[in-house]
Amino acid sequence: MNDKLAMKDLGEVLVTAVSDGYLKVDFGMLANISETECYFIQQNACQDEPNSVHINAFLVQRKGKNILIDSGAGSFKGWGGRIVNNLAKLGVKPNDIDAVLLTHAHPDHIGGLINSYGEAVFPNAELVISKDEYDYLKDDKKFFSSSDRVKGNFIFARSVFKQYQENLRLVNEGEVLTGIHALSLKGHTPGHTGYKVEGKNSSLLIWGDIVHFPHIQLLKPNVSIAFDYDPKLAAETRIRILDMVSSEHILVGGIHFGCEGFGYIQKLKRGYEIVLTD
């Protein structure tokens, strides 16, 4: 798996897609599509490892500040685990990270926040998360009514929050840091959030888990994944955002886009496709 680092200079703001590696997802986890069609779409898109879901985090550098958007999986269940090494290639050490903004709190987005001993990987970082996401994960009624798999996500998220509790900030929509605005993209999780990063010359939207398999879910936006908290709302949000970014020609940073990290979304007669940038 290639770990090249894709960068975008927005004008006084540099954004880098930092690979954490990948995880494998069975196509049986997808709804509203057959596994055969999934393989056909992936094959047509020249995906050599059709079941691989790539994991990115995004490093935003502005005026001497280092801000991460998501943290990768950090080897949770053997997923990813390359984030620290790939940050080092940029000359950035864990102690240099000033803030981590979370799109949501699934393990492949927060696993990189703690090490194998359960300690904070980024000890100087402020942890920023949607209030709705945090409140949901701290709600014991929601915990006890969840499946065993989801209970595991609750427990893991709570262990991560504990390590950053003294420097944790809950946010809603709007500007969360200078030049970075939170955008509610609910559906995949109760507080799923995108971040619009604005530079002097241009901007981009880092949209979290709007898609897991870009080629499949862009072509067929009604395809949901078992990890969606509210599949219907997730699909509605996906279609709304796809319409917006394609019509307004907004550059997108995708957590699961692949090592390229960035792309534009183009509307087709049916569905959409990703146009990757250099």
SVG drawing of the C-alpha trace seen along z (x, -y; Angstrom):
<svg xmlns="http://www.w3.org/2000/svg" viewBox="-34 -35 45 47">
<polyline fill="none" stroke="black" stroke-width="0.4" points="0.0,0.0 1.5,-3.3 2.0,-5.9 2.7,-8.9 1.6,-12.2 -0.7,-14.3 -0.6,-18.1 -2.8,-21.1 -1.6,-24.6 -4.7,-26.8 -2.8,-29.9 -1.1,-30.3 -2.6,-27.0 -1.1,-23.7 -3.3,-20.5 -1.7,-17.1 -3.5,-13.8 -1.6,-11.5 -2.1,-7.8 -2.7,-5.5 -2.9,-2.4 -6.1,-0.4 -8.7,2.0 -10.7,4.7 -14.5,4.6 -16.6,7.4 -19.0,6.3 -21.7,8.1 -21.6,5.1 -23.1,2.9 -26.9,2.6 -28.8,1.9 -26.2,3.6 -25.0,7.1 -21.5,8.3 -21.1,9.2 -21.9,5.7 -19.5,4.3 -16.6,6.4 -17.6,5.3 -17.5,1.6 -14.2,2.0 -12.7,3.9 -13.8,1.2 -12.2,-1.4 -8.9,0.6 -9.0,1.3 -6.4,4.1 -7.6,4.8 -11.4,4.4 -12.2,4.9 -9.6,2.5 -10.8,-0.7 -8.0,-3.2 -7.7,-5.4 -6.5,-9.0 -6.0,-11.7 -5.5,-15.3 -2.7,-17.6 -3.6,-21.3 -0.7,-23.6 -1.3,-27.3 0.9,-30.0 3.0,-27.5 0.1,-25.4 -0.3,-21.7 -3.9,-20.5 -5.0,-17.0 -8.4,-16.1 -9.0,-12.5 -6.2,-10.3 -6.5,-7.1 -7.0,-3.7 -3.7,-3.4 -3.5,0.4 -6.9,0.9 -7.8,4.5 -4.7,4.5 -6.1,1.6 -3.8,-1.1 -1.2,-2.2 1.1,-4.3 0.0,-7.8 2.9,-8.6 5.5,-7.4 4.0,-9.3 3.7,-12.5 7.4,-12.1 8.1,-12.2 6.7,-15.7 8.9,-16.6 6.0,-16.6 6.3,-14.8 3.3,-13.8 4.2,-16.6 3.9,-19.1 0.2,-18.5 -1.8,-21.4 -5.3,-20.1 -7.2,-17.1 -10.6,-17.7 -12.8,-14.6 -15.3,-13.9 -16.8,-11.3 -15.6,-8.7 -15.5,-5.4 -12.3,-3.4 -10.7,-4.0 -10.9,-7.7 -9.9,-7.8 -7.6,-4.8 -4.5,-6.8 -5.2,-9.0 -4.0,-6.4 -1.1,-3.9 -1.1,-0.2 -0.8,-1.2 -3.9,-3.4 -1.9,-6.6 -2.4,-9.8 -0.3,-9.8 -0.7,-13.6 -0.3,-14.9 -0.3,-18.6 -3.4,-18.5 -6.8,-19.9 -9.4,-17.3 -12.4,-18.8 -15.6,-16.8 -19.2,-17.4 -21.4,-17.8 -24.0,-15.5 -21.4,-12.8 -19.9,-13.1 -23.3,-13.2 -24.4,-10.1 -21.3,-8.1 -21.6,-9.2 -25.3,-8.1 -25.6,-4.9 -29.2,-4.3 -27.8,-4.3 -25.0,-2.1 -27.1,0.6 -29.5,0.7 -26.8,1.1 -25.4,4.3 -22.2,5.9 -20.2,4.4 -21.5,0.9 -21.0,1.4 -17.3,2.0 -17.2,-1.3 -18.7,-3.1 -16.1,-1.6 -13.2,-2.4 -14.4,-6.0 -14.8,-6.6 -11.3,-5.3 -10.0,-7.8 -12.0,-10.7 -10.6,-9.9 -7.1,-10.5 -8.0,-13.9 -10.6,-15.0 -8.6,-17.9 -8.3,-19.4 -11.6,-18.3 -13.9,-20.8 -17.4,-20.1 -18.6,-22.1 -21.6,-22.6 -21.6,-24.1 -19.5,-27.1 -15.9,-28.2 -14.0,-25.9 -10.5,-27.2 -9.3,-30.1 -10.3,-29.3 -11.8,-25.9 -15.6,-25.6 -17.6,-22.6 -20.4,-21.4 -23.1,-18.9 -23.2,-15.8 -25.4,-13.6 -26.4,-10.1 -23.3,-8.0 -23.2,-8.8 -25.3,-11.1 -22.7,-13.9 -20.9,-13.1 -19.1,-16.3 -17.3,-17.7 -14.7,-20.5 -14.3,-23.3 -10.8,-24.5 -10.3,-28.0 -7.0,-29.5 -6.1,-32.8 -6.7,-31.5 -9.0,-28.5 -10.8,-26.1 -11.7,-22.4 -14.2,-20.2 -13.0,-17.3 -16.2,-15.2 -15.4,-12.3 -17.3,-9.1 -19.7,-10.4 -18.3,-7.4 -16.3,-4.3 -16.0,-2.8 -15.8,-5.9 -16.3,-4.3 -19.3,-2.3 -21.1,-4.8 -20.6,-7.7 -22.0,-5.8 -24.8,-4.5 -25.4,-7.0 -28.2,-4.9 -25.7,-2.2 -25.3,-2.3 -22.9,-0.4 -23.6,1.5 -21.6,-1.1 -24.2,-3.8 -26.2,-4.8 -29.1,-6.0 -28.7,-4.6 -31.6,-6.6 -30.3,-9.9 -26.7,-9.0 -27.9,-8.4 -29.9,-11.7 -26.8,-13.6 -24.6,-11.9 -26.8,-13.0 -27.2,-16.5 -23.4,-16.9 -22.6,-15.3 -25.0,-17.8 -23.3,-20.7 -19.7,-19.8 -20.3,-18.8 -22.4,-21.9 -20.1,-24.3 -16.8,-22.5 -15.6,-22.2 -12.4,-20.3 -13.0,-17.4 -10.7,-15.6 -11.8,-12.1 -10.9,-10.0 -11.4,-6.9 -10.4,-8.2 -7.1,-6.4 -3.6,-7.8 -4.5,-10.5 -6.6,-12.1 -8.2,-14.8 -10.6,-15.0 -13.5,-16.8 -16.9,-15.2 -18.5,-15.1 -22.2,-14.4 -23.0,-11.8 -26.3,-10.9 -26.7,-8.4 -24.7,-8.9 -21.3,-10.6 -17.7,-9.9 -14.5,-11.1 -11.9,-13.1 -8.7,-12.7 -6.2,-15.6 -2.5,-15.4"/>
</svg>
